[in-house]
Amino acid sequence: MVAAKIANVAKDVLLAPVYLYQGRKVKRDTVRLPEPDGDRYGHIKLNPEKNVAINVDKMTAANQKTLSLMIVGDSAAAGVGSQTQQEALAGKLIPALQQQALIDEQFNTKFDEISWSLQATTGHTSFDILRRLYILPAPSASVDVMVLSVGVNDTTANVSPAKWQQQIEEIITIAQRKFGVGTLIFSRLPQMAQMPALPAPLNGFIGAKADKLDKILQQVCAEHIGVTYMATDFARMIDDHANGTPIDISVMFASDGFHPSSLMYGYWAQQLAELIAKLVDN
């Protein structure tokens, strides 16, 4: 184990000039995609077909409530790679939750509406997200579910593992204390080694750094009540799309080869909707 670590460090030292050259080239040549236009907040019926005004079971109607959802984070949370917010994570997640209500009776019974908001900006690191949560006004009612997308910019900014852990823990603290978050979900860091925009050997170097931060994220989530690490099933996304046939991995990424495509946002939202329904049902 020690010998392998020494070998990896030695390899990275030798390849440092290559990493530097490739990093500068990627930064210079990668297309800068804008954040998509569209709504960043809304209030909708979870199941439009359900008439909660019916008086047959007044107790059930009285117990139903609005699911408060907040999506927070970086450019992936903001939907970069999509043309509109409807094609991005937030826009895909709301109908996925509505669909979940149709097949999950307990979820359907518990919630009647969704009040949602999106607080995300391209380039935001864990520190930027923490600062944003401090600046945002405290909500009038507790947030039921907060979804976090964070880590890519910490990886490329070379944030230290210790600083990363500290800031994730501080995000958890402020989310639970200030926003009253009942269910906090951190999405796993993307498998950056597979991003088409990153050439070899830079992709392996960046991918290893992202994996290291992701392992810390898993640990921190496991140590806190009400916090869940969502291991986005990348393989399942590909299988669902391919139906068992080989596909070009690039279809899962936007034109910049870095951000998710609308296709991937859809699969991500579906897995997230399934997890949210499961967690709030408990």
C-alpha distance (Angstrom), angle and dihedral (degrees) to the residues before:
residue distance angle dihedral
M1 . . .
V2 3.80 . .
A3 3.80 91.5 .
A4 3.81 90.2 51.7
K5 3.81 91.8 51.2
I6 3.79 91.3 49.5
A7 3.80 90.0 49.3
N8 3.82 91.3 50.6
V9 3.80 92.0 49.2
A10 3.80 90.6 48.9
K11 3.80 90.8 49.3
D12 3.81 91.8 50.3
V13 3.80 91.3 49.5
L14 3.80 91.1 52.0
L15 3.81 92.0 46.2
A16 3.81 95.3 43.4
P17 3.84 93.8 104.5
V18 3.82 89.4 50.8
Y19 3.80 92.1 49.0
L20 3.80 90.2 49.1
Y21 3.80 93.4 49.2
Q22 3.80 93.9 45.6
G23 3.80 92.4 45.1
R24 3.78 92.2 53.8
K25 3.80 91.2 46.2
V26 3.82 92.7 50.2
K27 3.80 90.8 48.5
R28 3.80 91.1 49.3
D29 3.81 98.7 42.9
T30 3.81 104.5 35.1
V31 3.80 113.9 106.0
R32 3.81 112.3 -113.8
L33 3.78 106.1 -132.1
P34 3.82 118.8 -160.7
E35 3.77 127.1 -126.8
P36 3.81 107.5 -95.1
D37 3.78 122.0 -106.2
G38 3.77 120.4 -116.0
D39 3.77 144.7 86.5
R40 3.78 118.5 -33.7
Y41 3.77 96.6 -171.4
G42 3.78 137.7 28.4
H43 3.78 149.1 152.5
I44 3.79 119.0 -133.3
K45 3.79 142.4 159.0
L46 3.77 112.2 -91.5
N47 3.80 90.1 -148.2
P48 3.83 111.0 16.5
E49 3.81 91.6 -170.3
K50 3.79 93.7 59.8
N51 3.79 117.4 93.6
V52 3.79 105.7 -151.4
A53 3.78 91.0 178.0
I54 3.79 90.4 74.1
N55 3.79 110.7 119.2
V56 3.79 99.1 -151.6
D57 3.78 90.6 97.6
K58 3.79 109.1 20.7
M59 3.78 92.6 170.8
T60 3.81 92.7 58.3
A61 3.80 91.7 48.2
A62 3.79 91.5 48.7
N63 3.79 92.0 51.1
Q64 3.78 94.0 53.1
K65 3.77 116.6 97.2
T66 3.77 145.5 171.1
L67 3.79 117.9 -79.4
S68 3.80 106.7 -133.4
L69 3.81 110.3 -149.6
M70 3.79 129.3 -178.3
I71 3.81 124.9 -176.1
V72 3.80 113.1 -159.8
G73 3.76 134.1 178.1
D74 3.77 150.0 55.1
S75 3.80 137.1 -21.8
A76 3.81 92.8 -58.9
A77 3.80 90.3 56.3
A78 3.82 87.9 45.8
G79 3.81 89.3 55.1
V80 3.80 100.6 -116.2
G81 3.79 107.6 175.0
S82 3.81 93.7 45.1
Q83 3.79 128.0 91.6
T84 3.81 94.6 -135.5
Q85 3.80 138.5 12.6
Q86 3.81 88.1 -108.9
E87 3.81 88.2 66.8
A88 3.82 93.6 43.6
L89 3.80 132.3 80.8
A90 3.81 97.8 -81.0
G91 3.78 93.2 43.0
K92 3.80 92.0 49.9
L93 3.82 95.0 41.9
I94 3.81 97.6 59.1
P95 3.85 96.1 57.4
A96 3.82 88.8 40.7
L97 3.81 88.7 57.6
Q98 3.80 90.1 47.2
Q99 3.79 88.9 52.5
Q100 3.80 89.9 47.9
A101 3.81 89.4 55.4
L102 3.80 89.2 58.2
I103 3.81 93.3 56.7
D104 3.81 101.1 31.3
E105 3.81 108.9 66.5
Q106 3.81 95.0 -172.9
F107 3.82 92.5 51.3
N108 3.80 90.3 45.5
T109 3.80 91.9 51.1
K110 3.79 95.1 46.4
F111 3.82 99.5 50.5
D112 3.77 132.2 38.1
E113 3.81 103.6 175.7
I114 3.80 141.5 20.6
S115 3.79 123.5 -135.0
W116 3.78 107.2 -170.2
S117 3.78 140.5 175.2
L118 3.78 136.5 -177.7
Q119 3.82 120.6 -141.1
A120 3.79 106.6 176.1
T121 3.80 138.4 126.9
T122 3.79 134.7 -173.3
G123 3.80 113.0 -101.9
H124 3.78 96.9 19.1
T125 3.79 116.4 151.1
S126 3.79 126.1 -164.1
F127 3.83 88.0 -89.1
D128 3.82 92.0 52.9
I129 3.80 91.1 49.1
L130 3.80 91.1 48.7
R131 3.80 90.3 50.9
R132 3.81 90.7 48.2
L133 3.80 91.4 53.3
Y134 3.81 89.7 51.3
I135 3.81 91.9 50.8
L136 3.81 98.0 45.0
P137 3.81 113.8 92.6
A138 3.78 116.4 -106.9
P139 3.82 110.7 -98.1
S140 3.80 121.3 -111.5
A141 3.81 88.6 -127.0
S142 3.79 132.1 28.8
V143 3.80 119.0 -89.2
D144 3.80 110.1 -117.4
V145 3.80 96.7 -161.4
M146 3.79 131.0 16.8
V147 3.81 118.7 -174.2
L148 3.82 117.9 -159.4
S149 3.80 127.4 -160.2
V150 3.80 108.9 -175.2
G151 3.79 141.5 134.4
V152 3.79 110.3 67.7
N153 3.80 93.4 89.9
D154 3.80 91.5 43.1
T155 3.80 87.0 55.3
T156 3.80 95.5 50.2
A157 3.83 91.7 41.5
N158 3.81 89.1 53.7
V159 3.80 94.3 -124.5
S160 3.81 108.4 -176.1
P161 3.83 118.5 -109.4
A162 3.82 90.3 -119.0
K163 3.81 92.7 52.3
W164 3.79 91.2 45.0
Q165 3.80 91.7 53.0
Q166 3.80 92.4 47.0
Q167 3.79 93.1 50.9
I168 3.80 94.1 46.2
E169 3.80 89.3 52.4
E170 3.81 90.3 49.1
I171 3.81 90.8 49.9
I172 3.80 89.0 53.7
T173 3.80 91.5 49.2
I174 3.80 96.3 50.7
A175 3.81 92.8 41.5
Q176 3.79 91.7 55.3
R177 3.81 99.0 37.5
K178 3.81 102.4 38.1
F179 3.81 101.0 28.8
G180 3.81 97.9 29.8
V181 3.79 90.2 -132.2
G182 3.78 111.4 -170.0
T183 3.81 97.1 -172.9
L184 3.80 120.0 28.2
I185 3.81 116.5 -172.6
F186 3.80 124.3 -169.1
S187 3.80 114.8 -166.4
R188 3.77 114.5 -139.6
L189 3.77 117.6 -102.3
P190 3.80 110.7 -95.6
Q191 3.78 118.4 -101.0
M192 3.78 92.9 -102.3
A193 3.79 94.1 -175.4
Q194 3.82 87.3 71.9
M195 3.80 95.7 53.3
P196 3.83 108.5 118.3
A197 3.82 91.0 -144.1
L198 3.81 91.9 65.2
P199 3.82 115.3 76.6
A200 3.80 124.9 -151.9
P201 2.98 130.7 -63.4
L202 3.84 90.9 19.3
N203 3.80 91.1 58.1
G204 3.79 91.4 59.4
F205 3.80 92.3 48.2
I206 3.82 94.1 48.1
G207 3.80 91.5 41.0
A208 3.80 91.6 54.7
K209 3.82 91.1 50.5
A210 3.80 91.3 50.0
D211 3.80 91.1 48.4
K212 3.81 90.1 52.7
L213 3.80 92.3 53.4
D214 3.79 90.0 44.5
K215 3.83 91.8 55.9
I216 3.80 89.6 52.1
L217 3.80 89.2 49.4
Q218 3.81 90.2 53.0
Q219 3.80 90.7 50.9
V220 3.79 94.6 48.8
C221 3.81 92.7 47.7
A222 3.82 91.1 50.6
E223 3.80 90.5 54.2
H224 3.83 96.0 56.3
I225 3.78 130.3 71.1
G226 3.79 114.0 -125.9
V227 3.82 93.0 20.1
T228 3.79 121.7 112.5
Y229 3.79 131.4 -171.4
M230 3.79 110.6 -145.0
A231 3.77 110.8 -149.3
T232 3.80 96.3 -154.8
D233 3.79 104.5 -141.4
F234 3.80 101.3 -129.0
A235 3.79 91.9 172.1
R236 3.79 91.0 53.7
M237 3.81 90.5 51.4
I238 3.79 90.1 55.8
D239 3.82 93.8 44.3
D240 3.80 92.6 48.7
H241 3.79 90.4 52.3
A242 3.79 98.5 39.9
N243 3.82 100.0 43.6
G244 3.78 89.1 -145.4
T245 3.79 96.9 -47.4
P246 3.82 124.8 112.2
I247 3.80 115.5 -95.9
D248 3.76 137.5 -172.7
I249 3.81 106.1 -100.3
S250 3.79 89.0 -143.8
V251 3.84 91.0 77.5
M252 3.80 87.0 72.5
F253 3.81 90.6 60.9
A254 3.79 134.9 64.7
S255 3.81 123.2 -112.7
D256 3.81 90.9 -84.0
G257 3.81 90.8 61.7
F258 3.78 88.9 -129.4
H259 3.81 111.3 73.7
P260 3.81 127.5 57.9
S261 3.78 118.6 -89.6
S262 3.80 120.4 -125.7
L263 3.80 86.1 -101.3
M264 3.79 91.5 58.5
Y265 3.81 91.9 44.2
G266 3.80 87.3 57.0
Y267 3.80 93.9 52.7
W268 3.80 91.4 43.5
A269 3.81 90.8 51.3
Q270 3.80 91.9 48.6
Q271 3.80 93.3 52.9
L272 3.79 89.8 44.7
A273 3.82 92.6 51.0
E274 3.80 90.8 51.8
L275 3.82 90.9 50.3
I276 3.82 94.3 46.3
A277 3.82 91.9 51.7
K278 3.79 90.5 49.1
L279 3.81 94.6 48.5
V280 3.81 98.0 45.3
D281 3.81 90.9 46.0
N282 3.80 90.5 63.2
